[in-house]
Amino acid sequence: MAENKIPYKIYLEEDEMPKAWYNVRADMKNKPAPLLNPGTHQPMTAEELGGVFCEELVAQELDNEHAYIEIPQEIRDFYKMYRPSPLVRAYCLEEKLQTPAKIYYKFEGNNTSGSHKLNSAIAQAYYAKKQGLKGVTTETGAGQWGTALSMACSYFDLDCKVYMVKVSYEQKPFRREVMRTYGAKVTPSPSMETEVGRRINAEFPGTTGSLGCAISEAVEAATSQEGYRYVLGSVLSQVLLHQSVIGLETKAALDKYGIKPDMIIGCAGGGSNLGGLIAPFM
């Protein structure tokens, strides 16, 4: 296709949005190592995981067989509020770099949470509501995941308890208050609400917290209260599954113009953004 025919932004139509997430593990010849029980060092069972996570999310976490998992209509309807997200041709950057490369980027920031996190937050909240749970617990560092989950829980009328790393809680009051605006209970971590929080405060007075500590508090809070489960924004296979919507849309947008990328680059923390982007191309 002629160069001048490619627009600055490539948009899909609503009816071109993915109707199923892509589970890359189903197509992997060498399956990833299983989650291990920290006590027995044996692969975790669905029953063991079910005490921490929602039932359907456990099934997704352990599914190495089904390449495509249908996205429920309720989630697809929510996605339509900010998806499909645009695939942008970076013409100005190319010019400044004086490069022959053709650069595209997928913009996932056009939603209240400001990131890709909402793609999985709404899915996890949906399955919690479907299971009949009262609410969910989680951790957050800078606050993007906490914001995404609080928004999703508000949509499905679920309690949302967020343990926010204390240094971020103090440094990012606006992010904290956005979560509260959506109805979440936001607690600086380590707190005095949980056994692990009290122990860390006693051993390290004045600590500013860590993500590991906030995770421990959120898991304890979920497993010690009836009707609650723990959810998280990255690392696990279930989150990677939900984030595949990024790569599926990207591939569909490129296919519209007959573009085949030579290289795909993504930022990586826990890995769900990068994995979700690249999985459909693998």
C-alpha positions as CSV (number, residue, x, y, z in Angstrom):
1,M,0.0,0.0,0.0
2,A,1.3,3.5,-0.8
3,E,3.0,5.2,2.1
4,N,0.7,8.2,2.1
5,K,-2.4,6.0,2.4
6,I,-1.5,4.8,5.9
7,P,-3.2,7.2,8.4
8,Y,-1.7,8.6,11.6
9,K,-4.1,6.5,13.6
10,I,-5.5,3.1,12.6
11,Y,-8.8,2.3,14.3
12,L,-10.8,-0.9,14.2
13,E,-14.6,-0.8,14.2
14,E,-16.4,-2.0,17.3
15,D,-17.5,-5.2,15.6
16,E,-13.8,-5.9,14.7
17,M,-12.9,-6.1,18.4
18,P,-11.7,-9.6,19.5
19,K,-14.4,-11.9,20.7
20,A,-12.0,-14.3,22.4
21,W,-8.8,-13.9,24.3
22,Y,-5.8,-15.8,23.0
23,N,-4.1,-18.3,25.3
24,V,-0.6,-18.7,24.0
25,R,0.2,-21.6,26.3
26,A,-2.1,-23.9,24.3
27,D,0.3,-23.5,21.3
28,M,3.5,-23.8,23.2
29,K,5.4,-27.1,22.6
30,N,7.2,-26.7,25.9
31,K,4.7,-25.8,28.5
32,P,5.6,-23.3,31.2
33,A,6.5,-24.7,34.7
34,P,3.5,-25.0,37.0
35,L,2.8,-22.8,40.0
36,L,4.2,-24.5,43.1
37,N,2.7,-24.7,46.5
38,P,5.2,-22.9,48.8
39,G,4.7,-25.4,51.6
40,T,4.9,-28.7,49.7
41,H,6.8,-27.5,46.5
42,Q,4.3,-29.5,44.5
43,P,2.2,-28.1,41.6
44,M,-0.8,-26.1,42.9
45,T,-4.2,-27.7,42.5
46,A,-7.4,-25.9,41.5
47,E,-8.7,-26.5,45.0
48,E,-5.6,-24.9,46.6
49,L,-5.8,-21.9,44.2
50,G,-9.6,-21.6,44.8
51,G,-9.0,-20.4,48.3
52,V,-7.2,-17.3,46.9
53,F,-8.6,-16.7,43.4
54,C,-12.0,-16.8,41.8
55,E,-13.1,-20.1,40.4
56,E,-13.1,-19.1,36.7
57,L,-9.8,-17.3,37.0
58,V,-8.3,-20.5,38.5
59,A,-9.6,-22.4,35.5
60,Q,-8.0,-19.9,33.2
61,E,-4.7,-20.0,35.2
62,L,-4.4,-23.8,34.7
63,D,-5.7,-24.0,31.1
64,N,-2.9,-25.2,28.8
65,E,-5.3,-26.7,26.2
66,H,-7.7,-24.1,24.8
67,A,-6.1,-21.6,22.4
68,Y,-9.1,-19.2,22.5
69,I,-11.3,-18.4,25.5
70,E,-14.5,-16.5,24.7
71,I,-14.8,-12.9,26.2
72,P,-18.2,-12.6,27.9
73,Q,-20.5,-10.1,26.4
74,E,-20.6,-8.0,29.6
75,I,-16.8,-7.5,29.4
76,R,-16.9,-6.8,25.7
77,D,-19.6,-4.1,26.3
78,F,-17.3,-2.5,29.0
79,Y,-14.3,-2.7,26.6
80,K,-16.3,-0.6,24.1
81,M,-16.0,2.4,26.4
82,Y,-12.3,2.7,25.6
83,R,-11.6,0.0,23.0
84,P,-10.6,-0.6,20.3
85,S,-7.5,1.5,21.1
86,P,-5.7,3.2,18.3
87,L,-2.6,2.0,16.6
88,V,-0.6,5.1,15.9
89,R,1.9,5.7,13.1
90,A,4.8,7.8,14.6
91,Y,5.5,9.9,11.5
92,C,6.9,12.8,13.5
93,L,9.3,10.5,15.5
94,E,10.4,8.9,12.3
95,E,11.2,12.3,10.8
96,K,13.1,13.5,13.9
97,L,15.1,10.3,14.0
98,Q,15.7,10.5,10.2
99,T,15.2,6.8,10.1
100,P,13.9,4.6,7.3
101,A,12.1,2.5,9.9
102,K,8.3,2.7,10.0
103,I,7.3,3.0,13.7
104,Y,3.8,2.2,15.1
105,Y,2.7,2.2,18.7
106,K,-0.4,0.9,20.4
107,F,-1.9,3.5,22.7
108,E,-3.4,1.9,25.8
109,G,-3.7,5.1,28.0
110,N,-7.0,6.4,26.8
111,N,-9.0,5.3,29.9
112,T,-9.4,6.4,33.5
113,S,-6.7,4.1,34.8
114,G,-4.3,5.5,32.3
115,S,-2.9,2.1,31.3
116,H,-3.6,-1.4,30.0
117,K,-4.5,-2.5,33.5
118,L,-8.2,-2.0,33.0
119,N,-8.2,-4.9,30.4
120,S,-7.8,-7.4,33.1
121,A,-9.3,-5.6,36.0
122,I,-12.8,-5.6,34.4
123,A,-12.4,-9.3,33.6
124,Q,-11.4,-10.3,37.2
125,A,-14.2,-8.1,38.7
126,Y,-16.7,-9.7,36.4
127,Y,-15.8,-13.3,37.4
128,A,-15.8,-12.3,41.1
129,K,-19.3,-10.9,40.7
130,K,-20.5,-13.9,38.7
131,Q,-19.3,-16.2,41.5
132,G,-21.4,-14.2,44.0
133,L,-18.5,-12.8,46.0
134,K,-18.8,-9.7,48.2
135,G,-15.6,-8.2,47.1
136,V,-11.9,-8.5,46.2
137,T,-8.6,-7.4,47.7
138,T,-5.4,-6.3,45.9
139,E,-2.2,-4.4,46.2
140,T,-1.0,-1.4,44.2
141,G,2.3,0.5,43.9
142,A,2.0,3.7,41.9
143,G,-1.7,3.2,41.8
144,Q,-2.6,2.4,38.2
145,W,-3.7,-1.2,39.0
146,G,-5.6,0.0,42.1
147,T,-7.4,2.6,40.0
148,A,-8.3,0.1,37.3
149,L,-9.7,-2.4,39.8
150,S,-11.6,0.2,41.8
151,M,-13.3,1.4,38.6
152,A,-14.1,-2.2,37.6
153,C,-15.5,-3.0,41.1
154,S,-17.6,0.1,41.1
155,Y,-19.1,-1.0,37.7
156,F,-20.0,-4.4,39.1
157,D,-21.0,-3.2,42.6
158,L,-18.2,-5.1,44.4
159,D,-16.3,-4.1,47.6
160,C,-12.7,-3.3,46.7
161,K,-9.9,-3.2,49.3
162,V,-6.6,-1.9,48.1
163,Y,-3.3,-2.0,50.1
164,M,-1.1,0.7,48.6
165,V,2.6,0.8,49.2
166,K,3.0,3.5,52.0
167,V,5.5,5.7,50.1
168,S,3.2,5.9,47.1
169,Y,0.2,6.4,49.3
170,E,1.9,9.5,50.7
171,Q,3.5,10.7,47.5
172,K,0.5,10.2,45.2
173,P,-2.6,11.7,47.0
174,F,-4.5,12.3,43.7
175,R,-4.2,8.7,42.6
176,R,-5.2,7.5,46.0
177,E,-8.3,9.7,46.0
178,V,-9.3,8.6,42.5
179,M,-9.5,5.0,43.9
180,R,-11.6,6.3,46.8
181,T,-13.9,8.2,44.5
182,Y,-14.7,4.9,42.9
183,G,-15.5,3.5,46.3
184,A,-12.4,1.5,47.1
185,K,-11.0,1.3,50.7
186,V,-7.3,2.3,50.3
187,T,-5.0,1.4,53.2
188,P,-1.3,2.3,53.4
189,S,0.9,-0.8,53.6
190,P,2.3,-2.0,55.9
191,S,-0.8,-1.5,58.0
192,M,-2.0,-2.5,61.4
193,E,-5.0,-4.3,59.9
194,T,-3.3,-7.6,59.2
195,E,-0.9,-9.9,61.0
196,V,1.8,-9.6,58.4
197,G,1.5,-5.8,58.4
198,R,1.8,-5.6,62.2
199,R,4.8,-7.9,62.2
200,I,6.6,-5.9,59.5
201,N,5.8,-2.6,61.4
202,A,7.2,-4.1,64.5
203,E,10.4,-5.4,62.9
204,F,11.0,-2.4,60.7
205,P,9.6,0.8,62.4
206,G,9.2,3.6,60.0
207,T,9.3,1.5,56.9
208,T,7.9,3.0,53.7
209,G,6.6,-0.4,52.6
210,S,7.1,-2.6,49.5
211,L,5.0,-4.2,46.9
212,G,5.8,-7.6,48.4
213,C,4.4,-6.5,51.8
214,A,1.2,-5.1,50.2
215,I,0.7,-8.3,48.3
216,S,1.0,-10.3,51.6
217,E,-1.5,-8.1,53.3
218,A,-4.0,-8.3,50.4
219,V,-3.7,-12.1,50.3
220,E,-4.2,-12.4,54.1
221,A,-7.2,-10.1,53.9
222,A,-8.8,-12.1,51.2
223,T,-8.2,-15.5,52.8
224,S,-9.4,-14.5,56.2
225,Q,-12.7,-13.0,55.2
226,E,-15.7,-14.9,53.9
227,G,-16.8,-13.8,50.4
228,Y,-13.5,-12.2,49.3
229,R,-10.8,-13.3,46.8
230,Y,-7.5,-11.8,45.9
231,V,-6.8,-10.4,42.4
232,L,-3.7,-8.9,40.9
233,G,-2.6,-6.9,37.9
234,S,0.2,-8.9,36.3
235,V,2.6,-11.9,36.6
236,L,0.0,-14.7,36.3
237,S,-1.2,-16.4,33.2
238,Q,-4.8,-15.3,33.7
239,V,-3.7,-11.7,33.4
240,L,-1.6,-12.4,30.3
241,L,-4.7,-14.0,28.7
242,H,-6.8,-10.9,29.2
243,Q,-4.1,-8.6,27.9
244,S,-3.9,-10.6,24.6
245,V,-6.7,-8.2,23.5
246,I,-3.8,-5.7,22.9
247,G,-1.9,-7.9,20.5
248,L,-5.1,-9.2,18.8
249,E,-6.2,-5.7,18.0
250,T,-2.7,-4.7,16.9
251,K,-2.5,-7.6,14.5
252,A,-5.9,-6.9,13.1
253,A,-5.1,-3.2,12.5
254,L,-1.8,-4.1,10.8
255,D,-3.5,-6.7,8.6
256,K,-5.9,-4.0,7.4
257,Y,-3.0,-2.3,5.6
258,G,-1.0,-5.4,4.8
259,I,1.7,-4.5,7.3
260,K,3.9,-7.3,8.7
261,P,6.1,-6.1,11.6
262,D,9.8,-7.0,11.7
263,M,10.2,-6.3,15.4
264,I,7.7,-5.8,18.3
265,I,8.9,-4.0,21.4
266,G,7.0,-3.6,24.7
267,C,7.8,-2.4,28.2
268,A,7.9,-5.1,30.8
269,G,7.4,-5.1,34.5
270,G,5.4,-8.2,35.5
271,G,5.1,-9.0,31.8
272,S,1.4,-9.0,31.0
273,N,1.6,-5.9,28.8
274,L,4.6,-7.3,26.8
275,G,3.1,-10.8,26.7
276,G,-0.3,-9.6,25.7
277,L,1.2,-7.5,22.8
278,I,3.5,-10.2,21.4
279,A,1.5,-13.4,22.0
280,P,-0.8,-13.2,18.9
281,F,2.3,-12.7,16.7
282,M,4.2,-15.7,18.0
